[in-house]
Amino acid sequence: MPRGASPKREHEYEKLEKQFEKEGRYKGREEEVAARIVNKQRKQFGETKGAKAKDRAGASPDRNVPIANYEHMTVPQVRSALAELTAAQRKKVRTYETAHKNRKGVLEALDRLH
């Protein structure tokens, strides 16, 4: 794990590593695979050094989306928030969604509201 990872991610890493050893998966590569999984999660949730720097600089990818904490929301949470948005705001959500996550459920919900 890279230095500076949160205690939560450290715990996940250790848990995955032990699980892989116990199950006999990824023989000799348990540490590598666990680290890759946790680092992928860190990147997805904007916990990497680069993502934090972007956020501090005001260039976070979801900065222009009209729904607070959009990047961390599930499809049902986004669907429920869409009904309260204007057409222009929904267009911003669609633009962000197609460029970043491209979740089918969100795009279908936007189509139904259009």
FENZIJO-V937630 format. One record per pair of residues at least 6 apart in sequence whose ideal C-beta (glycine too) atoms are under 7 Angstrom apart, sorted by sequence separation. I is the first residue (numbers start at 0). J is the second residue. If there is no record, write none. Layout:
BEGIN
[[I;J] [I;J]]
END
This chain:
BEGIN
[[19;25] [41;47] [53;59] [66;72] [96;102] [25;32] [0;8] [61;69] [81;89] [84;92] [0;9] [20;29] [45;54] [61;70] [96;105] [19;29] [96;106] [66;77] [81;92] [0;12] [16;29] [19;32] [16;30] [19;33] [66;80] [93;109] [16;33] [92;109] [15;33] [65;84] [89;109] [12;33] [15;36] [12;34] [15;37] [65;88] [89;112] [12;37] [45;70] [11;37] [65;91] [66;92] [78;104] [44;71] [64;91] [65;92] [81;108] [63;91] [64;92] [74;102] [77;105] [81;109] [8;37] [74;104] [78;108] [64;95] [74;105] [81;112] [8;41] [0;34] [61;95] [0;37] [4;41] [60;99] [5;46] [3;48]]
END
